[in-house]
């Protein structure tokens, strides 16, 4: 990879980027779910999910303290 080339993120990588609904002032972490080499646009388009510490369903899923 050259200095000018964009990095290619892999499944499981956590990256930091703009919130598409709020702009760069509210950037947030994203978890890359898919970047399969056999798919079109490998390294250019990803399937990510945003990560948050907020929950609107507190108490529905028990998370043990030791996890």
CHARMM-style PDB file with segment names, atoms N, HN, CA, C and O in Angstrom:
ATOM      1  N   UNK     1       0.851  -1.175   0.000  1.00  0.00      PROA
ATOM      2  CA  UNK     1       0.000   0.000   0.000  1.00  0.00      PROA
ATOM      3  C   UNK     1       0.892   1.233   0.000  1.00  0.00      PROA
ATOM      4  O   UNK     1       1.864   1.299   0.753  1.00  0.00      PROA
ATOM      5  N   UNK     2       0.570   2.199  -0.833  1.00  0.00      PROA
ATOM      6  HN  UNK     2      -0.220   2.145  -1.445  1.00  0.00      PROA
ATOM      7  CA  UNK     2       1.321   3.443  -0.871  1.00  0.00      PROA
ATOM      8  C   UNK     2       0.743   4.417   0.137  1.00  0.00      PROA
ATOM      9  O   UNK     2      -0.316   4.179   0.718  1.00  0.00      PROA
ATOM     10  N   UNK     3       1.451   5.513   0.334  1.00  0.00      PROA
ATOM     11  HN  UNK     3       2.311   5.706  -0.138  1.00  0.00      PROA
ATOM     12  CA  UNK     3       0.964   6.525   1.273  1.00  0.00      PROA
ATOM     13  C   UNK     3      -0.345   7.152   0.808  1.00  0.00      PROA
ATOM     14  O   UNK     3      -1.140   7.612   1.628  1.00  0.00      PROA
ATOM     15  N   UNK     4      -0.573   7.172  -0.516  1.00  0.00      PROA
ATOM     16  HN  UNK     4       0.073   6.798  -1.181  1.00  0.00      PROA
ATOM     17  CA  UNK     4      -1.781   7.795  -1.058  1.00  0.00      PROA
ATOM     18  C   UNK     4      -2.974   6.850  -1.094  1.00  0.00      PROA
ATOM     19  O   UNK     4      -4.111   7.300  -1.238  1.00  0.00      PROA
ATOM     20  N   UNK     5      -2.735   5.555  -0.967  1.00  0.00      PROA
ATOM     21  HN  UNK     5      -1.811   5.190  -0.850  1.00  0.00      PROA
ATOM     22  CA  UNK     5      -3.823   4.579  -1.061  1.00  0.00      PROA
ATOM     23  C   UNK     5      -4.663   4.588   0.218  1.00  0.00      PROA
ATOM     24  O   UNK     5      -4.140   4.721   1.324  1.00  0.00      PROA
ATOM     25  N   UNK     6      -5.959   4.446   0.038  1.00  0.00      PROA
ATOM     26  HN  UNK     6      -6.383   4.338  -0.861  1.00  0.00      PROA
ATOM     27  CA  UNK     6      -6.857   4.368   1.194  1.00  0.00      PROA
ATOM     28  C   UNK     6      -6.700   3.003   1.859  1.00  0.00      PROA
ATOM     29  O   UNK     6      -6.503   2.004   1.167  1.00  0.00      PROA
ATOM     30  N   UNK     7      -6.783   2.942   3.182  1.00  0.00      PROA
ATOM     31  HN  UNK     7      -6.943   3.753   3.744  1.00  0.00      PROA
ATOM     32  CA  UNK     7      -6.680   1.637   3.847  1.00  0.00      PROA
ATOM     33  C   UNK     7      -7.892   0.769   3.522  1.00  0.00      PROA
ATOM     34  O   UNK     7      -8.987   1.278   3.281  1.00  0.00      PROA
ATOM     35  N   UNK     8      -7.686  -0.533   3.518  1.00  0.00      PROA
ATOM     36  HN  UNK     8      -6.796  -0.946   3.714  1.00  0.00      PROA
ATOM     37  CA  UNK     8      -8.787  -1.472   3.323  1.00  0.00      PROA
ATOM     38  C   UNK     8      -9.108  -2.068   4.681  1.00  0.00      PROA
ATOM     39  O   UNK     8      -8.271  -2.736   5.287  1.00  0.00      PROA
ATOM     40  N   UNK     9     -10.314  -1.827   5.154  1.00  0.00      PROA
ATOM     41  HN  UNK     9     -10.994  -1.284   4.661  1.00  0.00      PROA
ATOM     42  CA  UNK     9     -10.732  -2.326   6.453  1.00  0.00      PROA
ATOM     43  C   UNK     9     -11.288  -3.730   6.304  1.00  0.00      PROA
ATOM     44  O   UNK     9     -11.890  -4.066   5.284  1.00  0.00      PROA
ATOM     45  N   UNK    10     -11.085  -4.541   7.322  1.00  0.00      PROA
ATOM     46  HN  UNK    10     -10.596  -4.268   8.151  1.00  0.00      PROA
ATOM     47  CA  UNK    10     -11.530  -5.931   7.305  1.00  0.00      PROA
ATOM     48  C   UNK    10     -12.647  -6.139   8.318  1.00  0.00      PROA
ATOM     49  O   UNK    10     -12.869  -5.309   9.200  1.00  0.00      PROA
ATOM     50  N   UNK    11     -13.347  -7.262   8.176  1.00  0.00      PROA
ATOM     51  HN  UNK    11     -13.166  -7.936   7.460  1.00  0.00      PROA
ATOM     52  CA  UNK    11     -14.418  -7.613   9.105  1.00  0.00      PROA
ATOM     53  C   UNK    11     -13.896  -7.601  10.539  1.00  0.00      PROA
ATOM     54  O   UNK    11     -12.851  -8.181  10.835  1.00  0.00      PROA
ATOM     55  N   UNK    12     -14.630  -6.937  11.421  1.00  0.00      PROA
ATOM     56  HN  UNK    12     -15.478  -6.465  11.181  1.00  0.00      PROA
ATOM     57  CA  UNK    12     -14.238  -6.851  12.823  1.00  0.00      PROA
ATOM     58  C   UNK    12     -13.477  -5.585  13.172  1.00  0.00      PROA
ATOM     59  O   UNK    12     -13.304  -5.285  14.354  1.00  0.00      PROA
ATOM     60  N   UNK    13     -13.015  -4.830  12.175  1.00  0.00      PROA
ATOM     61  HN  UNK    13     -13.155  -5.074  11.216  1.00  0.00      PROA
ATOM     62  CA  UNK    13     -12.324  -3.572  12.447  1.00  0.00      PROA
ATOM     63  C   UNK    13     -13.311  -2.545  12.983  1.00  0.00      PROA
ATOM     64  O   UNK    13     -14.466  -2.503  12.560  1.00  0.00      PROA
ATOM     65  N   UNK    14     -12.855  -1.725  13.909  1.00  0.00      PROA
ATOM     66  HN  UNK    14     -11.917  -1.759  14.253  1.00  0.00      PROA
ATOM     67  CA  UNK    14     -13.648  -0.601  14.395  1.00  0.00      PROA
ATOM     68  C   UNK    14     -12.976   0.661  13.871  1.00  0.00      PROA
ATOM     69  O   UNK    14     -11.796   0.902  14.125  1.00  0.00      PROA
ATOM     70  N   UNK    15     -13.738   1.456  13.141  1.00  0.00      PROA
ATOM     71  HN  UNK    15     -14.697   1.259  12.935  1.00  0.00      PROA
ATOM     72  CA  UNK    15     -13.216   2.690  12.556  1.00  0.00      PROA
ATOM     73  C   UNK    15     -14.041   3.860  13.068  1.00  0.00      PROA
ATOM     74  O   UNK    15     -15.162   3.674  13.540  1.00  0.00      PROA
ATOM     75  N   UNK    16     -13.496   5.051  12.979  1.00  0.00      PROA
ATOM     76  HN  UNK    16     -12.585   5.202  12.596  1.00  0.00      PROA
ATOM     77  CA  UNK    16     -14.163   6.255  13.461  1.00  0.00      PROA
ATOM     78  C   UNK    16     -14.524   7.112  12.258  1.00  0.00      PROA
ATOM     79  O   UNK    16     -13.662   7.417  11.434  1.00  0.00      PROA
ATOM     80  N   UNK    17     -15.791   7.503  12.147  1.00  0.00      PROA
ATOM     81  HN  UNK    17     -16.491   7.255  12.816  1.00  0.00      PROA
ATOM     82  CA  UNK    17     -16.200   8.295  10.995  1.00  0.00      PROA
ATOM     83  C   UNK    17     -17.427   9.135  11.267  1.00  0.00      PROA
ATOM     84  O   UNK    17     -18.063   9.030  12.316  1.00  0.00      PROA
ATOM     85  N   UNK    18     -17.744   9.973  10.290  1.00  0.00      PROA
ATOM     86  HN  UNK    18     -17.227  10.057   9.438  1.00  0.00      PROA
ATOM     87  CA  UNK    18     -18.875  10.893  10.401  1.00  0.00      PROA
ATOM     88  C   UNK    18     -20.194  10.152  10.544  1.00  0.00      PROA
ATOM     89  O   UNK    18     -20.376   9.064   9.999  1.00  0.00      PROA
ATOM     90  N   UNK    19     -21.104  10.755  11.281  1.00  0.00      PROA
ATOM     91  HN  UNK    19     -20.956  11.639  11.724  1.00  0.00      PROA
ATOM     92  CA  UNK    19     -22.479  10.276  11.361  1.00  0.00      PROA
ATOM     93  C   UNK    19     -23.195  10.809  10.123  1.00  0.00      PROA
ATOM     94  O   UNK    19     -23.248  12.024   9.934  1.00  0.00      PROA
ATOM     95  N   UNK    20     -23.748   9.939   9.272  1.00  0.00      PROA
ATOM     96  HN  UNK    20     -23.705   8.951   9.426  1.00  0.00      PROA
ATOM     97  CA  UNK    20     -24.350  10.419   8.028  1.00  0.00      PROA
ATOM     98  C   UNK    20     -25.575  11.316   8.233  1.00  0.00      PROA
ATOM     99  O   UNK    20     -25.979  12.027   7.313  1.00  0.00      PROA
ATOM    100  N   UNK    21     -26.159  11.287   9.412  1.00  0.00      PROA
ATOM    101  HN  UNK    21     -25.831  10.710  10.159  1.00  0.00      PROA
ATOM    102  CA  UNK    21     -27.342  12.100   9.669  1.00  0.00      PROA
ATOM    103  C   UNK    21     -27.026  13.385  10.427  1.00  0.00      PROA
ATOM    104  O   UNK    21     -27.829  14.318  10.430  1.00  0.00      PROA
ATOM    105  N   UNK    22     -25.858  13.438  11.070  1.00  0.00      PROA
ATOM    106  HN  UNK    22     -25.205  12.681  11.068  1.00  0.00      PROA
ATOM    107  CA  UNK    22     -25.523  14.606  11.885  1.00  0.00      PROA
ATOM    108  C   UNK    22     -24.262  15.323  11.422  1.00  0.00      PROA
ATOM    109  O   UNK    22     -23.997  16.439  11.868  1.00  0.00      PROA
ATOM    110  N   UNK    23     -23.478  14.710  10.538  1.00  0.00      PROA
ATOM    111  HN  UNK    23     -23.693  13.803  10.176  1.00  0.00      PROA
ATOM    112  CA  UNK    23     -22.275  15.352  10.030  1.00  0.00      PROA
ATOM    113  C   UNK    23     -21.045  15.049  10.862  1.00  0.00      PROA
ATOM    114  O   UNK    23     -21.085  14.246  11.794  1.00  0.00      PROA
ATOM    115  N   UNK    24     -19.936  15.717  10.501  1.00  0.00      PROA
ATOM    116  HN  UNK    24     -19.904  16.369   9.744  1.00  0.00      PROA
ATOM    117  CA  UNK    24     -18.657  15.409  11.136  1.00  0.00      PROA
ATOM    118  C   UNK    24     -18.560  15.882  12.579  1.00  0.00      PROA
ATOM    119  O   UNK    24     -17.686  15.420  13.312  1.00  0.00      PROA
ATOM    120  N   UNK    25     -19.438  16.795  13.009  1.00  0.00      PROA
ATOM    121  HN  UNK    25     -20.148  17.170  12.413  1.00  0.00      PROA
ATOM    122  CA  UNK    25     -19.379  17.242  14.403  1.00  0.00      PROA
ATOM    123  C   UNK    25     -19.841  16.156  15.370  1.00  0.00      PROA
ATOM    124  O   UNK    25     -19.583  16.249  16.570  1.00  0.00      PROA
ATOM    125  N   UNK    26     -20.515  15.137  14.866  1.00  0.00      PROA
ATOM    126  HN  UNK    26     -20.724  15.062  13.891  1.00  0.00      PROA
ATOM    127  CA  UNK    26     -20.975  14.028  15.694  1.00  0.00      PROA
ATOM    128  C   UNK    26     -20.419  12.705  15.173  1.00  0.00      PROA
ATOM    129  O   UNK    26     -21.161  11.739  14.996  1.00  0.00      PROA
ATOM    130  N   UNK    27     -19.112  12.668  14.930  1.00  0.00      PROA
ATOM    131  HN  UNK    27     -18.509  13.453  15.074  1.00  0.00      PROA
ATOM    132  CA  UNK    27     -18.487  11.433  14.455  1.00  0.00      PROA
ATOM    133  C   UNK    27     -18.633  10.354  15.518  1.00  0.00      PROA
ATOM    134  O   UNK    27     -18.761  10.650  16.706  1.00  0.00      PROA
ATOM    135  N   UNK    28     -18.614   9.097  15.076  1.00  0.00      PROA
ATOM    136  HN  UNK    28     -18.510   8.857  14.111  1.00  0.00      PROA
ATOM    137  CA  UNK    28     -18.835   7.978  15.999  1.00  0.00      PROA
ATOM    138  C   UNK    28     -18.084   6.742  15.513  1.00  0.00      PROA
ATOM    139  O   UNK    28     -17.638   6.706  14.366  1.00  0.00      PROA
ATOM    140  N   UNK    29     -17.935   5.721  16.375  1.00  0.00      PROA
ATOM    141  HN  UNK    29     -18.297   5.750  17.307  1.00  0.00      PROA
ATOM    142  CA  UNK    29     -17.281   4.479  15.950  1.00  0.00      PROA
ATOM    143  C   UNK    29     -18.225   3.608  15.116  1.00  0.00      PROA
ATOM    144  O   UNK    29     -19.437   3.597  15.330  1.00  0.00      PROA
ATOM    145  N   UNK    30     -17.645   2.886  14.171  1.00  0.00      PROA
ATOM    146  HN  UNK    30     -16.661   2.895  13.996  1.00  0.00      PROA
ATOM    147  CA  UNK    30     -18.374   1.967  13.292  1.00  0.00      PROA
ATOM    148  C   UNK    30     -17.677   0.614  13.323  1.00  0.00      PROA
ATOM    149  O   UNK    30     -16.448   0.552  13.298  1.00  0.00      PROA
ATOM    150  N   UNK    31     -18.445  -0.467  13.377  1.00  0.00      PROA
ATOM    151  HN  UNK    31     -19.443  -0.417  13.398  1.00  0.00      PROA
ATOM    152  CA  UNK    31     -17.917  -1.828  13.321  1.00  0.00      PROA
ATOM    153  C   UNK    31     -18.138  -2.359  11.909  1.00  0.00      PROA
ATOM    154  O   UNK    31     -19.269  -2.375  11.422  1.00  0.00      PROA
ATOM    155  N   UNK    32     -17.057  -2.795  11.244  1.00  0.00      PROA
ATOM    156  HN  UNK    32     -16.139  -2.782  11.640  1.00  0.00      PROA
ATOM    157  CA  UNK    32     -17.157  -3.332   9.887  1.00  0.00      PROA
ATOM    158  C   UNK    32     -17.648  -4.773   9.970  1.00  0.00      PROA
ATOM    159  O   UNK    32     -16.986  -5.625  10.563  1.00  0.00      PROA
ATOM    160  N   UNK    33     -18.811  -5.042   9.375  1.00  0.00      PROA
ATOM    161  HN  UNK    33     -19.348  -4.350   8.894  1.00  0.00      PROA
ATOM    162  CA  UNK    33     -19.383  -6.389   9.369  1.00  0.00      PROA
ATOM    163  C   UNK    33     -18.937  -7.193   8.160  1.00  0.00      PROA
ATOM    164  O   UNK    33     -18.741  -8.404   8.256  1.00  0.00      PROA
ATOM    165  N   UNK    34     -18.776  -6.525   7.021  1.00  0.00      PROA
ATOM    166  HN  UNK    34     -18.935  -5.541   6.943  1.00  0.00      PROA
ATOM    167  CA  UNK    34     -18.464  -7.259   5.803  1.00  0.00      PROA
ATOM    168  C   UNK    34     -17.601  -6.433   4.865  1.00  0.00      PROA
ATOM    169  O   UNK    34     -17.820  -5.237   4.673  1.00  0.00      PROA
ATOM    170  N   UNK    35     -16.617  -7.103   4.289  1.00  0.00      PROA
ATOM    171  HN  UNK    35     -16.439  -8.074   4.445  1.00  0.00      PROA
ATOM    172  CA  UNK    35     -15.780  -6.543   3.234  1.00  0.00      PROA
ATOM    173  C   UNK    35     -15.190  -7.726   2.483  1.00  0.00      PROA
ATOM    174  O   UNK    35     -13.970  -7.885   2.435  1.00  0.00      PROA
ATOM    175  N   UNK    36     -16.030  -8.543   1.905  1.00  0.00      PROA
ATOM    176  HN  UNK    36     -17.021  -8.414   1.944  1.00  0.00      PROA
ATOM    177  CA  UNK    36     -15.625  -9.788   1.259  1.00  0.00      PROA
ATOM    178  C   UNK    36     -14.876  -9.497  -0.033  1.00  0.00      PROA
ATOM    179  O   UNK    36     -15.350  -8.724  -0.865  1.00  0.00      PROA
ATOM    180  N   UNK    37     -13.700 -10.115  -0.209  1.00  0.00      PROA
ATOM    181  HN  UNK    37     -13.315 -10.743   0.467  1.00  0.00      PROA
ATOM    182  CA  UNK    37     -12.890  -9.870  -1.400  1.00  0.00      PROA
ATOM    183  C   UNK    37     -13.600 -10.224  -2.693  1.00  0.00      PROA
ATOM    184  O   UNK    37     -13.317  -9.627  -3.731  1.00  0.00      PROA
ATOM    185  N   UNK    38     -14.508 -11.173  -2.656  1.00  0.00      PROA
ATOM    186  HN  UNK    38     -14.739 -11.658  -1.812  1.00  0.00      PROA
ATOM    187  CA  UNK    38     -15.193 -11.590  -3.865  1.00  0.00      PROA
ATOM    188  C   UNK    38     -16.325 -10.668  -4.290  1.00  0.00      PROA
ATOM    189  O   UNK    38     -16.917 -10.868  -5.351  1.00  0.00      PROA
ATOM    190  N   UNK    39     -16.631  -9.675  -3.493  1.00  0.00      PROA
ATOM    191  HN  UNK    39     -16.150  -9.512  -2.631  1.00  0.00      PROA
ATOM    192  CA  UNK    39     -17.743  -8.768  -3.789  1.00  0.00      PROA
ATOM    193  C   UNK    39     -17.256  -7.562  -4.595  1.00  0.00      PROA
ATOM    194  O   UNK    39     -16.091  -7.174  -4.503  1.00  0.00      PROA
ATOM    195  N   UNK    40     -18.154  -6.977  -5.382  1.00  0.00      PROA
ATOM    196  HN  UNK    40     -19.100  -7.292  -5.457  1.00  0.00      PROA
ATOM    197  CA  UNK    40     -17.782  -5.742  -6.088  1.00  0.00      PROA
ATOM    198  C   UNK    40     -17.444  -4.634  -5.093  1.00  0.00      PROA
ATOM    199  O   UNK    40     -17.978  -4.605  -3.984  1.00  0.00      PROA
ATOM    200  N   UNK    41     -16.585  -3.752  -5.477  1.00  0.00      PROA
ATOM    201  HN  UNK    41     -16.151  -3.775  -6.378  1.00  0.00      PROA
ATOM    202  CA  UNK    41     -16.177  -2.580  -4.700  1.00  0.00      PROA
ATOM    203  C   UNK    41     -15.431  -2.953  -3.417  1.00  0.00      PROA
ATOM    204  O   UNK    41     -15.503  -2.223  -2.428  1.00  0.00      PROA
ATOM    205  N   UNK    42     -14.716  -4.083  -3.424  1.00  0.00      PROA
ATOM    206  HN  UNK    42     -14.657  -4.676  -4.227  1.00  0.00      PROA
ATOM    207  CA  UNK    42     -13.907  -4.486  -2.264  1.00  0.00      PROA
ATOM    208  C   UNK    42     -12.950  -3.346  -1.911  1.00  0.00      PROA
ATOM    209  O   UNK    42     -12.243  -2.827  -2.775  1.00  0.00      PROA
ATOM    210  N   UNK    43     -12.935  -2.970  -0.651  1.00  0.00      PROA
ATOM    211  HN  UNK    43     -13.509  -3.391   0.051  1.00  0.00      PROA
ATOM    212  CA  UNK    43     -12.052  -1.905  -0.191  1.00  0.00      PROA
ATOM    213  C   UNK    43     -12.603  -0.505  -0.394  1.00  0.00      PROA
ATOM    214  O   UNK    43     -11.984   0.472   0.028  1.00  0.00      PROA
ATOM    215  N   UNK    44     -13.763  -0.397  -1.036  1.00  0.00      PROA
ATOM    216  HN  UNK    44     -14.266  -1.191  -1.378  1.00  0.00      PROA
ATOM    217  CA  UNK    44     -14.375   0.914  -1.260  1.00  0.00      PROA
ATOM    218  C   UNK    44     -15.709   1.053  -0.540  1.00  0.00      PROA
ATOM    219  O   UNK    44     -16.031   2.124  -0.025  1.00  0.00      PROA
ATOM    220  N   UNK    45     -16.483  -0.025  -0.501  1.00  0.00      PROA
ATOM    221  HN  UNK    45     -16.221  -0.895  -0.919  1.00  0.00      PROA
ATOM    222  CA  UNK    45     -17.780   0.000   0.160  1.00  0.00      PROA
ATOM    223  C   UNK    45     -17.826  -1.114   1.197  1.00  0.00      PROA
ATOM    224  O   UNK    45     -17.334  -2.218   0.963  1.00  0.00      PROA
ATOM    225  N   UNK    46     -18.423  -0.810   2.344  1.00  0.00      PROA
ATOM    226  HN  UNK    46     -18.822   0.086   2.534  1.00  0.00      PROA
ATOM    227  CA  UNK    46     -18.453  -1.738   3.468  1.00  0.00      PROA
ATOM    228  C   UNK    46     -19.873  -1.863   4.000  1.00  0.00      PROA
ATOM    229  O   UNK    46     -20.732  -1.030   3.714  1.00  0.00      PROA
ATOM    230  N   UNK    47     -20.107  -2.911   4.775  1.00  0.00      PROA
ATOM    231  HN  UNK    47     -19.409  -3.588   5.007  1.00  0.00      PROA
ATOM    232  CA  UNK    47     -21.352  -3.028   5.526  1.00  0.00      PROA
ATOM    233  C   UNK    47     -20.973  -2.834   6.994  1.00  0.00      PROA
ATOM    234  O   UNK    47     -20.435  -3.748   7.619  1.00  0.00      PROA
ATOM    235  N   UNK    48     -21.251  -1.640   7.553  1.00  0.00      PROA
ATOM    236  HN  UNK    48     -21.688  -0.898   7.046  1.00  0.00      PROA
ATOM    237  CA  UNK    48     -20.916  -1.367   8.943  1.00  0.00      PROA
ATOM    238  C   UNK    48     -22.167  -1.170   9.798  1.00  0.00      PROA
ATOM    239  O   UNK    48     -23.271  -1.008   9.278  1.00  0.00      PROA
ATOM    240  N   UNK    49     -21.979  -1.188  11.098  1.00  0.00      PROA
ATOM    241  HN  UNK    49     -21.082  -1.320  11.521  1.00  0.00      PROA
ATOM    242  CA  UNK    49     -23.017  -0.780  12.046  1.00  0.00      PROA
ATOM    243  C   UNK    49     -22.386   0.241  12.986  1.00  0.00      PROA
ATOM    244  O   UNK    49     -21.192   0.177  13.278  1.00  0.00      PROA
ATOM    245  N   UNK    50     -23.194   1.173  13.452  1.00  0.00      PROA
ATOM    246  HN  UNK    50     -24.164   1.225  13.215  1.00  0.00      PROA
ATOM    247  CA  UNK    50     -22.674   2.151  14.395  1.00  0.00      PROA
ATOM    248  C   UNK    50     -22.669   1.555  15.796  1.00  0.00      PROA
ATOM    249  O   UNK    50     -23.465   0.672  16.112  1.00  0.00      PROA
ATOM    250  N   UNK    51     -21.778   2.042  16.613  1.00  0.00      PROA
ATOM    251  HN  UNK    51     -21.131   2.760  16.357  1.00  0.00      PROA
ATOM    252  CA  UNK    51     -21.676   1.586  17.997  1.00  0.00      PROA
ATOM    253  C   UNK    51     -22.099   2.723  18.916  1.00  0.00      PROA
ATOM    254  O   UNK    51     -21.828   3.892  18.641  1.00  0.00      PROA
ATOM    255  N   UNK    52     -22.758   2.372  19.995  1.00  0.00      PROA
ATOM    256  HN  UNK    52     -22.979   1.423  20.218  1.00  0.00      PROA
ATOM    257  CA  UNK    52     -23.212   3.373  20.952  1.00  0.00      PROA
ATOM    258  C   UNK    52     -23.215   2.777  22.355  1.00  0.00      PROA
ATOM    259  O   UNK    52     -23.255   1.559  22.530  1.00  0.00      PROA
ATOM    260  N   UNK    53     -23.173   3.645  23.334  1.00  0.00      PROA
ATOM    261  HN  UNK    53     -23.140   4.635  23.192  1.00  0.00      PROA
ATOM    262  CA  UNK    53     -23.292   3.191  24.724  1.00  0.00      PROA
ATOM    263  C   UNK    53     -24.706   3.409  25.231  1.00  0.00      PROA
ATOM    264  O   UNK    53     -25.036   3.002  26.345  1.00  0.00      PROA
ATOM    265  N   UNK    54     -25.543   4.047  24.425  1.00  0.00      PROA
ATOM    266  HN  UNK    54     -25.274   4.378  23.520  1.00  0.00      PROA
ATOM    267  CA  UNK    54     -26.923   4.315  24.830  1.00  0.00      PROA
ATOM    268  C   UNK    54     -27.795   3.111  24.518  1.00  0.00      PROA
ATOM    269  O   UNK    54     -27.591   2.410  23.526  1.00  0.00      PROA
ATOM    270  N   UNK    55     -28.759   2.892  25.377  1.00  0.00      PROA
ATOM    271  HN  UNK    55     -28.925   3.461  26.182  1.00  0.00      PROA
ATOM    272  CA  UNK    55     -29.690   1.796  25.149  1.00  0.00      PROA
ATOM    273  C   UNK    55     -31.096   2.252  25.498  1.00  0.00      PROA
ATOM    274  O   UNK    55     -31.338   2.827  26.558  1.00  0.00      PROA
ATOM    275  N   UNK    56     -32.005   1.986  24.594  1.00  0.00      PROA
ATOM    276  HN  UNK    56     -31.808   1.518  23.733  1.00  0.00      PROA
ATOM    277  CA  UNK    56     -33.403   2.288  24.848  1.00  0.00      PROA
ATOM    278  C   UNK    56     -34.118   1.043  25.345  1.00  0.00      PROA
ATOM    279  O   UNK    56     -35.326   1.068  25.581  1.00  0.00      PROA
ATOM    280  N   UNK    57     -33.374  -0.047  25.506  1.00  0.00      PROA
ATOM    281  HN  UNK    57     -32.392  -0.067  25.315  1.00  0.00      PROA
ATOM    282  CA  UNK    57     -33.957  -1.309  25.950  1.00  0.00      PROA
ATOM    283  C   UNK    57     -33.210  -1.850  27.158  1.00  0.00      PROA
ATOM    284  O   UNK    57     -33.024  -3.061  27.277  1.00  0.00      PROA
ATOM    285  N   UNK    58     -32.783  -0.978  28.047  1.00  0.00      PROA
ATOM    286  HN  UNK    58     -32.934   0.006  27.950  1.00  0.00      PROA
ATOM    287  CA  UNK    58     -32.060  -1.424  29.239  1.00  0.00      PROA
ATOM    288  C   UNK    58     -32.854  -2.489  29.975  1.00  0.00      PROA
ATOM    289  O   UNK    58     -34.061  -2.348  30.170  1.00  0.00      PROA
ATOM    290  N   UNK    59     -32.184  -3.542  30.378  1.00  0.00      PROA
ATOM    291  HN  UNK    59     -31.203  -3.657  30.220  1.00  0.00      PROA
ATOM    292  CA  UNK    59     -32.814  -4.596  31.145  1.00  0.00      PROA
ATOM    293  C   UNK    59     -33.342  -5.746  30.317  1.00  0.00      PROA
ATOM    294  O   UNK    59     -33.679  -6.791  30.875  1.00  0.00      PROA
ATOM    295  N   UNK    60     -33.427  -5.594  29.002  1.00  0.00      PROA
ATOM    296  HN  UNK    60     -33.154  -4.745  28.549  1.00  0.00      PROA
ATOM    297  CA  UNK    60     -33.935  -6.686  28.172  1.00  0.00      PROA
ATOM    298  C   UNK    60     -32.886  -7.770  27.948  1.00  0.00      PROA
ATOM    299  O   UNK    60     -33.221  -8.944  27.790  1.00  0.00      PROA
ATOM    300  N   UNK    61     -31.617  -7.369  27.936  1.00  0.00      PROA
ATOM    301  HN  UNK    61     -31.345  -6.415  28.065  1.00  0.00      PROA
ATOM    302  CA  UNK    61     -30.534  -8.336  27.747  1.00  0.00      PROA
ATOM    303  C   UNK    61     -29.572  -8.171  28.906  1.00  0.00      PROA
ATOM    304  O   UNK    61     -28.979  -7.106  29.076  1.00  0.00      PROA
ATOM    305  N   UNK    62     -29.411  -9.222  29.710  1.00  0.00      PROA
ATOM    306  HN  UNK    62     -29.893 -10.088  29.572  1.00  0.00      PROA
ATOM    307  CA  UNK    62     -28.472  -9.175  30.824  1.00  0.00      PROA
ATOM    308  C   UNK    62     -27.047  -9.285  30.310  1.00  0.00      PROA
ATOM    309  O   UNK    62     -26.718 -10.200  29.555  1.00  0.00      PROA
ATOM    310  N   UNK    63     -26.200  -8.344  30.726  1.00  0.00      PROA
ATOM    311  HN  UNK    63     -26.467  -7.601  31.340  1.00  0.00      PROA
ATOM    312  CA  UNK    63     -24.777  -8.395  30.403  1.00  0.00      PROA
ATOM    313  C   UNK    63     -24.043  -8.556  31.721  1.00  0.00      PROA
ATOM    314  O   UNK    63     -24.054  -7.646  32.550  1.00  0.00      PROA
ATOM    315  N   UNK    64     -23.400  -9.711  31.927  1.00  0.00      PROA
ATOM    316  HN  UNK    64     -23.391 -10.449  31.253  1.00  0.00      PROA
ATOM    317  CA  UNK    64     -22.703  -9.947  33.190  1.00  0.00      PROA
ATOM    318  C   UNK    64     -21.586  -8.928  33.421  1.00  0.00      PROA
ATOM    319  O   UNK    64     -20.948  -8.478  32.470  1.00  0.00      PROA
ATOM    320  N   UNK    65     -21.355  -8.570  34.665  1.00  0.00      PROA
ATOM    321  HN  UNK    65     -21.874  -8.936  35.438  1.00  0.00      PROA
ATOM    322  CA  UNK    65     -20.318  -7.609  35.030  1.00  0.00      PROA
ATOM    323  C   UNK    65     -18.938  -8.035  34.542  1.00  0.00      PROA
ATOM    324  O   UNK    65     -18.133  -7.184  34.166  1.00  0.00      PROA
ATOM    325  N   UNK    66     -18.649  -9.343  34.541  1.00  0.00      PROA
ATOM    326  HN  UNK    66     -19.303 -10.035  34.847  1.00  0.00      PROA
ATOM    327  CA  UNK    66     -17.315  -9.824  34.183  1.00  0.00      PROA
ATOM    328  C   UNK    66     -17.064  -9.840  32.680  1.00  0.00      PROA
ATOM    329  O   UNK    66     -15.956 -10.167  32.254  1.00  0.00      PROA
ATOM    330  N   UNK    67     -18.054  -9.499  31.867  1.00  0.00      PROA
ATOM    331  HN  UNK    67     -18.954  -9.234  32.213  1.00  0.00      PROA
ATOM    332  CA  UNK    67     -17.837  -9.527  30.410  1.00  0.00      PROA
ATOM    333  C   UNK    67     -17.247  -8.244  29.896  1.00  0.00      PROA
ATOM    334  OT1 UNK    67     -17.007  -8.112  28.696  1.00  0.00      PROA
TER     335      UNK     67
END
